Amino acid sequence: MRYEIKGGNLPVVLCQLEAGEEMMCEGGSMAWMDDEIEMKTEGGGLGKMFGRMFTGEKMFKNRYVAKKPGEIAFASSFPGSIKAIEITPDRPIIAQKGAFLASCGNVDVSVFFQQRIGGALFGGEGFLMQKFSGSGIVFLEIDGSAIEYDIPAGDCKILDTGYLAAMDATCSVELQRIKGAKNVLFGGEGLFNTIVRGPGHIIVQTMPISNTAMTLYGHMPHPSAN
């Protein structure tokens, strides 16, 4: 499989498949394709279906199989970036829920959560994310631009919650309450920061959907209260 990412901040990944090659994607991600490619909708078992639902994905996924060489394109659902990441048996990655766009090869997608983030805050569920393991390439949707860092062992990166897009499975993540009443009340950063500890590689995104939605909401006209 050969691929090319185009479109700037409204990205699409163009995948050239050989006969017999196949790709998996989130339902609704396929933008266009040649008629040499056939679609099959799959659930993959009740457990996996509900797991995908909890991480913000659709319960069913689409498998596209090339009967002959052809092109298939997957478009991002939000202005930003598409990041291609190679998954190997010794390098699984963790990504924000809803990040999965498409994959090729033998990539397994499962629910991942950090229980240590705080059961009281998340009702005992921890911090729900997605884990990608196996062997192949996964395409992730990044909100805005992707900025990457390598965090050495014993070091960490402090992020405003929502800016973490993906990280190596060797990293750990936790929430840390912002200290000081004045900082909480007037700092405009909310109650918590996300602490990502190394060793490992992380991808930070510059425009989280949740922040953008709140900004747009503030500029929308609202009906006057009667």
JOQUIGI-V929786 format. One record per run of one state. SS is the DSSP state (alpha for helix, beta for strand, coil for the rest). FROM is the first residue (numbers start at 1). LEN is the number of residues. If there is no record, write none. Layout:
SS&FROM&LEN + SS&FROM&LEN
//
This chain:
coil&1&1 + beta&2&5 + coil&7&5 + beta&12&6 + coil&18&4 + beta&22&5 + coil&27&3 + beta&30&4 + coil&34&3 + beta&37&6 + coil&43&3 + alpha&46&9 + coil&55&6 + beta&61&6 + coil&67&3 + beta&70&6 + coil&76&4 + beta&80&9 + coil&89&2 + beta&91&1 + coil&92&1 + beta&93&4 + coil&97&3 + beta&100&15 + alpha&115&3 + coil&118&9 + beta&127&17 + coil&144&2 + beta&146&6 + coil&152&1 + beta&153&1 + coil&154&2 + beta&156&5 + coil&161&3 + beta&164&5 + coil&169&3 + beta&172&6 + coil&178&3 + alpha&181&6 + coil&187&5 + beta&192&7 + coil&199&1 + beta&200&6 + coil&206&3 + alpha&209&11 + coil&220&7
//
